[in-house]
Amino acid sequence: MNGRADFREPNAEVPRPIPHIGADYIPTEEERRVFAECNDESFWFRSVPLAATSMLITQGLISKGILSSHPKYGSIPKLIFACIMGYFAGKLSYVKTCQEKFRNLENSPLGEALRSGQARRSSPSGHYSQKSKYDSDLGGPSSFVTSPAADNIEKEMLPHYEPIPFSASMNESTPTGITDHIAQVKVNKYGDTWDE
């Protein structure tokens, strides 16, 4: 015995180490095949249809006069913009499908990292990671985690501001002390003034 007590439960599942996936990571042949497949499928099944649809809708809006065409270049700039937005929307819409393909790979460090990341986000708070004080239930699970050292630096270095309720901000319903009342001032023949 080395003097330390082992407090692990006998049947407790030990989390597997997450493989390091950085800029220097070299994908396996299977991962390269899935990358190429994802790139090809996202282009043909998402980007091309969304780009074409957005261009058709844009041209229809220009034809009806809802959107104006450029005096010199016509509808070309708006159509190019619609095409680019449709292309990127198609690529972004395929990300979840592509991640699922990588999760299904058996002997893939990238798939293992995605699986362990999914387990970390779906696990109870505090089991795999700390919950940041900035996490909210509105945005869903967050992969951003702060360390206690960063929280201490924040408390020491940054000034503390009290939150202002939304209703206390300047808007139309906030009383400002400015009224439409015009004071009635009287002036006598000597130039003296007084309020009534």
C-alpha positions in Angstrom: 0.0 0.0 0.0 1.2 3.5 -0.8 -0.6 5.3 2.0 -3.5 6.5 -0.2 -7.0 5.1 0.1 -8.8 4.1 -3.1 -12.4 5.3 -2.8 -13.7 4.0 -6.1 -16.7 1.8 -6.0 -16.0 -1.7 -7.3 -18.5 -1.6 -10.1 -18.1 2.1 -11.0 -17.5 2.9 -14.6 -14.2 4.7 -15.1 -14.4 7.3 -17.9 -12.1 6.6 -20.8 -9.5 9.1 -21.6 -10.4 11.5 -24.5 -8.0 11.2 -27.4 -6.2 14.4 -28.3 -7.6 15.7 -31.5 -5.7 18.9 -32.4 -4.4 20.7 -35.5 -1.7 18.1 -35.8 -4.1 15.1 -35.9 -3.8 12.9 -38.9 -7.1 11.1 -39.7 -7.3 7.4 -40.4 -8.2 6.0 -43.8 -11.7 5.3 -42.6 -12.1 8.9 -41.3 -10.8 10.3 -44.6 -13.4 8.2 -46.4 -16.2 9.6 -44.1 -14.8 13.1 -44.6 -15.0 12.7 -48.4 -18.5 11.1 -48.2 -19.7 13.9 -45.9 -18.3 16.6 -48.2 -19.9 15.0 -51.3 -23.3 14.3 -49.7 -23.5 17.8 -48.1 -22.7 19.4 -51.5 -25.1 17.4 -53.6 -28.0 16.8 -51.2 -28.0 20.0 -49.2 -25.9 22.8 -50.7 -26.9 22.6 -54.3 -30.7 22.3 -53.6 -30.6 25.1 -51.0 -28.5 27.4 -53.3 -30.8 26.8 -56.3 -33.9 27.3 -54.2 -32.6 30.5 -52.6 -31.6 31.8 -56.1 -35.1 31.0 -57.5 -36.8 32.7 -54.6 -34.6 35.7 -54.9 -35.2 36.0 -58.6 -38.9 35.7 -58.0 -38.8 38.5 -55.4 -36.9 40.7 -57.9 -39.3 39.9 -60.7 -42.3 40.9 -58.5 -40.6 44.1 -57.5 -40.3 43.1 -53.8 -36.5 43.3 -54.1 -34.9 45.9 -56.3 -32.2 45.0 -58.8 -29.0 46.9 -59.0 -29.0 49.7 -61.6 -25.8 48.6 -63.3 -25.5 44.8 -62.6 -29.2 43.8 -62.4 -30.1 40.9 -60.3 -26.7 39.2 -60.4 -25.3 40.5 -57.0 -28.4 39.4 -55.1 -28.5 36.0 -56.9 -24.8 35.4 -56.1 -25.4 36.3 -52.4 -28.4 34.0 -52.3 -26.3 31.2 -53.9 -23.5 31.6 -51.3 -25.9 31.7 -48.4 -27.7 28.6 -49.7 -24.4 26.8 -50.1 -23.2 27.5 -46.6 -26.7 26.8 -45.1 -26.5 23.4 -46.8 -23.1 22.7 -45.5 -24.1 23.7 -41.9 -27.3 21.7 -42.1 -25.3 18.5 -42.7 -23.0 18.9 -39.7 -25.1 16.8 -37.3 -25.5 14.0 -39.9 -21.8 14.0 -40.5 -21.0 13.9 -36.7 -23.3 10.9 -36.4 -21.4 9.1 -39.1 -18.1 9.7 -37.2 -19.7 8.5 -34.0 -20.6 5.3 -35.6 -17.0 4.5 -36.7 -15.6 1.7 -34.6 -11.8 2.2 -34.3 -11.7 6.0 -34.8 -10.0 8.4 -32.4 -12.2 11.2 -33.9 -15.4 9.1 -33.4 -14.2 8.3 -29.8 -13.7 12.0 -29.1 -17.2 12.8 -30.4 -18.8 9.9 -28.4 -17.0 11.0 -25.2 -18.0 14.6 -25.8 -21.6 13.6 -26.2 -21.4 11.5 -23.0 -19.9 14.5 -21.2 -22.7 16.8 -22.3 -25.5 14.4 -21.4 -24.0 13.4 -18.1 -25.2 14.9 -14.8 -23.5 18.1 -13.8 -20.2 17.7 -12.0 -19.7 14.1 -13.2 -17.4 14.8 -16.2 -17.2 18.6 -16.2 -18.0 21.6 -14.1 -21.1 23.7 -14.8 -20.2 27.3 -15.5 -22.1 30.0 -13.7 -22.9 31.5 -17.1 -24.6 28.3 -18.4 -28.3 28.8 -18.8 -31.2 26.4 -19.6 -32.2 28.5 -22.6 -29.2 27.7 -24.8 -29.1 23.9 -24.1 -26.0 22.1 -23.2 -22.8 24.0 -23.4 -19.3 22.7 -24.1 -17.7 25.8 -22.6 -16.4 25.2 -19.1 -14.5 27.6 -16.8 -11.9 26.5 -14.3 -12.0 27.6 -10.6 -8.7 29.6 -11.3 -10.4 31.6 -14.0 -13.4 32.3 -11.7 -11.0 33.6 -9.0 -9.2 35.8 -11.5 -12.5 37.2 -12.7 -13.6 38.0 -9.1 -10.3 39.7 -8.3 -9.6 41.6 -11.5 -12.9 42.7 -13.0 -15.1 45.3 -11.4 -18.4 44.1 -10.0 -21.6 45.6 -11.5 -25.1 45.1 -10.3 -27.5 44.0 -13.0 -30.1 46.5 -13.9 -33.6 45.2 -14.4 -34.9 45.6 -18.0 -37.8 47.8 -16.8 -35.4 50.3 -15.1 -33.7 51.2 -18.4 -34.7 54.4 -20.3 -37.7 53.7 -22.4 -41.0 55.3 -23.2 -42.7 54.1 -20.0 -39.9 55.3 -17.6 -40.7 58.5 -15.7 -38.0 61.1 -16.4 -39.4 64.1 -14.6 -39.9 65.9 -17.9 -43.5 67.0 -18.3 -45.5 68.9 -20.9 -46.6 71.4 -18.3 -45.6 75.0 -19.2 -45.2 77.2 -16.2 -47.3 80.3 -16.2 -45.0 83.2 -15.5 -46.2 86.7 -15.0 -44.2 89.8 -15.6 -45.1 93.2 -14.2 -44.2 96.5 -15.8 -40.9 96.6 -13.8 -39.7 93.2 -15.2 -40.3 91.2 -12.1 -41.4 87.6 -12.6 -43.3 85.2 -10.4 -44.9 81.8 -10.8 -48.6 81.2 -10.2 
